[in-house]
Amino acid sequence: MDNEYELRYLPLFYEDMYEKVTYIREKLLNPEAADDLIDAVEKAILERLPNCESFEPYHSVKERENPYYRIYVKNFTVYYVVIHMDDRKIMEVRRFLYNRQDRDRII
């Protein structure tokens, strides 16, 4: 059975992820934890994909065409939107933030 949703990542997500993983790997000197985080994030996103609109949207302080949704992974949060384009539905992964970051300012 084909998945109903396409999966797409913004470059900003990759930048966020790289920053966090590099910090864990190089500053905290814990490459195993960095690799585990990458695996956990990928797994959480793929598990969410089939039902990505079945969760409560994140209520942003900004007005948005497409509401954000969240996935919690360890001490981090993945933010994504679902875009409806003609007969396509796209889960677009946009940000990867540490839970103590000011998400209202960033998102």
C-alpha positions as CSV (number, residue, x, y, z in Angstrom):
1,M,0.0,0.0,0.0
2,D,1.4,3.4,-1.0
3,N,1.7,6.0,1.7
4,E,-0.9,8.7,1.4
5,Y,1.6,11.4,2.3
6,E,4.8,12.5,0.6
7,L,7.7,13.4,2.9
8,R,9.8,16.5,2.3
9,Y,12.5,18.2,4.4
10,L,13.4,21.9,4.3
11,P,17.1,22.7,4.3
12,L,16.5,24.6,7.5
13,F,15.7,21.3,9.2
14,Y,19.0,19.8,8.1
15,E,20.8,22.9,9.4
16,D,19.1,22.6,12.8
17,M,19.9,18.9,13.0
18,Y,23.5,19.4,11.9
19,E,24.0,22.1,14.6
20,K,22.6,19.9,17.4
21,V,24.3,16.7,16.3
22,T,27.7,18.5,15.9
23,Y,27.4,20.0,19.3
24,I,26.7,16.6,20.9
25,R,29.4,14.9,18.9
26,E,32.2,17.5,19.2
27,K,31.4,19.7,22.3
28,L,30.0,16.9,24.5
29,L,32.3,14.3,23.0
30,N,29.5,11.8,22.6
31,P,29.4,10.5,19.1
32,E,27.2,7.6,20.1
33,A,24.5,9.9,21.5
34,A,24.7,12.0,18.3
35,D,24.1,8.9,16.2
36,D,21.3,7.7,18.5
37,L,19.6,11.0,18.1
38,I,19.7,10.9,14.3
39,D,18.2,7.4,14.4
40,A,15.5,8.4,16.9
41,V,14.5,11.4,14.8
42,E,14.3,9.5,11.6
43,K,12.3,6.7,13.2
44,A,9.8,9.2,14.8
45,I,9.3,11.0,11.6
46,L,8.7,7.8,9.6
47,E,6.3,6.5,12.3
48,R,4.3,9.8,12.2
49,L,4.1,9.9,8.4
50,P,1.0,7.7,7.8
51,N,-1.1,9.7,10.3
52,C,0.6,13.0,10.4
53,E,-2.6,15.0,10.6
54,S,-4.1,12.9,13.5
55,F,-2.3,15.0,16.1
56,E,-3.1,18.3,17.8
57,P,-1.6,21.2,15.8
58,Y,0.9,23.5,17.5
59,H,-0.7,26.9,18.1
60,S,1.9,29.4,16.9
61,V,1.8,33.0,17.8
62,K,2.1,33.8,14.0
63,E,-0.8,33.4,11.6
64,R,0.0,30.5,9.2
65,E,-1.5,29.0,6.1
66,N,-0.5,25.5,7.3
67,P,-0.5,24.8,11.0
68,Y,2.6,23.3,12.6
69,Y,2.6,19.9,14.3
70,R,5.2,18.6,16.7
71,I,7.0,15.4,17.3
72,Y,8.9,15.1,20.6
73,V,12.2,13.2,20.4
74,K,14.3,13.1,23.6
75,N,15.1,16.7,24.5
76,F,14.2,18.0,21.1
77,T,11.1,18.8,19.0
78,V,10.6,18.2,15.3
79,Y,8.2,20.7,13.7
80,Y,6.3,20.0,10.5
81,V,3.4,21.1,8.4
82,V,1.0,19.2,6.1
83,I,0.5,20.8,2.7
84,H,-2.4,19.9,0.4
85,M,-1.6,20.5,-3.2
86,D,-4.2,19.3,-5.7
87,D,-4.3,15.6,-5.2
88,R,-1.0,15.5,-3.2
89,K,-0.5,15.7,0.6
90,I,3.0,16.5,1.7
91,M,4.4,16.2,5.2
92,E,7.1,18.9,5.2
93,V,9.6,18.7,8.0
94,R,10.7,22.3,8.8
95,R,12.5,22.7,12.1
96,F,14.4,20.7,14.7
97,L,14.8,22.6,18.0
98,Y,16.2,21.9,21.4
99,N,13.3,22.0,23.9
100,R,14.8,25.0,25.8
101,Q,15.0,27.2,22.7
102,D,12.6,30.0,22.3
103,R,10.2,28.4,19.9
104,D,7.8,31.3,19.7
105,R,10.6,33.5,18.5
106,I,12.0,31.0,16.1
107,I,8.9,29.5,14.6
